[in-house]
Amino acid sequence: MAEKWETWNEEEKAAKSEEEAKKLFPQRFHKWIHIFEKKMSERRPIKKLWDHVIEVKEGFVLKKGKVY
């Protein structure tokens, strides 16, 4: 029974925070509010095929250059 109350409390807090966020943000951003919830902000991005490590040769030193 206590677990149900905890879940209900979390849902109620989330609803309250979403209502507060809607008051703070302009209406055009309301469809993205769920992205900024605490639970969503703590989750890690999904690993993709194009995620990879860039291996460099031993002794390699980065050169400064212009960012275009």
C-alpha positions as CSV (number, residue, x, y, z in Angstrom):
1,M,0.0,0.0,0.0
2,A,2.9,2.4,0.8
3,E,4.3,1.9,-2.7
4,K,1.0,3.0,-4.2
5,W,1.1,6.2,-2.1
6,E,4.7,6.9,-3.1
7,T,3.9,6.4,-6.8
8,W,0.8,8.7,-6.4
9,N,2.9,11.3,-4.6
10,E,5.5,11.3,-7.4
11,E,2.8,11.6,-10.1
12,E,1.2,14.5,-8.2
13,K,4.6,16.2,-7.8
14,A,5.3,15.8,-11.5
15,A,1.9,17.2,-12.4
16,K,2.5,20.2,-10.1
17,S,5.9,20.9,-11.5
18,E,4.6,20.7,-15.1
19,E,1.8,23.2,-14.2
20,E,4.4,25.5,-12.7
21,A,6.6,25.1,-15.7
22,K,3.7,26.0,-18.0
23,K,3.3,29.2,-16.1
24,L,7.0,30.1,-16.5
25,F,7.5,29.1,-20.2
26,P,5.9,30.7,-23.2
27,Q,3.1,28.6,-24.7
28,R,5.1,27.8,-27.8
29,F,7.5,25.7,-25.7
30,H,4.9,23.7,-23.8
31,K,5.2,20.7,-26.1
32,W,8.9,20.3,-24.9
33,I,8.3,20.7,-21.1
34,H,8.5,16.9,-20.5
35,I,12.1,16.9,-21.7
36,F,13.1,19.1,-18.8
37,E,11.5,16.9,-16.1
38,K,14.0,15.6,-13.5
39,K,13.5,12.0,-14.5
40,M,14.1,12.7,-18.2
41,S,17.1,14.9,-17.4
42,E,18.8,12.0,-15.5
43,R,18.4,9.4,-18.2
44,R,21.3,8.6,-20.5
45,P,21.0,9.0,-24.3
46,I,20.4,5.8,-26.3
47,K,23.5,4.3,-27.9
48,K,23.5,4.7,-31.7
49,L,25.4,3.0,-34.6
50,W,27.3,6.2,-35.3
51,D,28.6,6.6,-31.8
52,H,32.3,5.6,-32.0
53,V,35.7,6.3,-30.5
54,I,38.2,8.4,-32.4
55,E,41.5,6.6,-31.9
56,V,44.7,8.8,-32.2
57,K,48.3,7.8,-32.7
58,E,50.6,7.8,-29.8
59,G,52.3,11.2,-29.3
60,F,49.5,13.0,-31.2
61,V,49.1,16.7,-30.2
62,L,46.0,18.6,-31.2
63,K,46.5,21.7,-33.3
64,K,44.6,24.9,-32.7
65,G,42.5,26.0,-35.6
66,K,39.6,28.1,-36.6
67,V,36.1,26.8,-36.1
68,Y,33.9,27.6,-39.0
